[in-house]
C-alpha cells in the first residue's frame, strides 16, 4: 500500500488500514525512542499513573468480592466482561484518534478535538442512548438468563454505552497531543471514582446496582474532567469538520485483534454465569480474575514489545527474536505467580478474594496457565499486526468459535471449563506463533 493511498476528510488525512498501522508504528517508535525532555517526563507520569490504576482496580475487586459475596460478585464480573466486549470498537478508536492527533499540527489539534467531539455527539450519542434504552427494555430477559438480582444491574451497566462513545476519543486526543500526565490523571479519576463511589453506594445498601453505579459515575467524572483538559489552541473554521467513521474503519485489524482477545479471556466467565448456580459462578469469576493477574503482570512486556516489532517495517528474523524475547519475559514474570497458585492455591485465594471463595481455589492454576498462553498468543498476534500481516485473524477467529462450542458442550463442571480454557489457549498460542515463525522466514 502506497502512502498516497489515503482518504482526505476536511483537511485531516486518514490512511488505509496498512498505512495507518505503518504510521502507528512510526509514532510509537518515536515516542519510545525519545527518552528525554517532555516525552520522558510524561511517559514516566503515565507509567506511574497506570500502576496506580492497576492497584485501584485490584482494590475495587477485592472490596466488591468481599462485600457483595460470591453470587453478586460473579454477576458483577459478568457484566463488566460483557461491557468490555461490547465497547471494543469504541475503545479501538482511542488508538486511531491518538495517531491522527500526533500527526496533526499543534495549532490544529484544538480544532481537531472540537470537531471530533462534535461529530461523536451528532453521530454516536443518539444510537448509544437508544442502545441503552434497548438494554433497559431487555433487562427482564437478560436478568433472568444471567441469574441477576433484579433489572437494576443491567440498566446501570447500560449507562456505560453513551460514555463509551466519548471517553476513548477524549483519551485519544490527550494521548496524541502528548499530554501523558493529563491522560494518567484521567485514568486515575476513573479508577479512583469507581472505587470510592462504588464503595459508598454499596455501603448505602444498593448492592450490585451500587457497584455498577461506581463504574458509571467514575467514567462520567473522567469524561467531564478530560473534556476540560483538551487542547484549545484553535477554533474550527467555517466548514471545518471531520468524521470518526474512516478512523474506525482504518483501525479494523486492531479492533478485531482486541475483540478476539477480549472474547478469549472472558467467554468462560460469561457462560459459567449462564450454566452454573450463582454461587458456583461467583467462585469461577473470582478464579478467572485471579488468572487475569498473569495478564496484568505481563502487560508491560507487550507495551514495550509492540512498537519495537514494527521498526523494521516488515517481518524478519530480528522481529522474530524480539517476539521470542517477549514470550520469554512473559514466562519469567508469570512463573512465580503460577508457582504460588500451584503450591498454595488456598492461600492465594484468601489473599486475593477472601475465605468465602475457597471453593474455587483449585481453579487458580489452570486458569492462570490459560491466561498466560492467551497472552503469548496476543504477543504473536501483535507481531503479525505490527509487521502488516493479518492472516492470523482467521485461525484466531476460529479459536473463538471452537472455545465457545467446547464450553457449551463440555460437562457442566467448573473444572471442565477451566481445563477447556487451557487446551484452547495452548492451541491458539502454538498456532499463531507458527504463523509468526513462517512469516519471519524460519
Helices and strands as residue ranges (DSSP letters): E 6-9, E 12-15, H 17-34, H 37-86, H 88-102, G 106-108, H 109-123, H 125-137, H 139-145, H 152-164, H 167-176, H 180-201, I 202-206, H 207-228, H 245-250, H 252-275, H 278-309, H 317-343, H 345-352, G 355-363, H 364-386, H 392-409, H 414-439
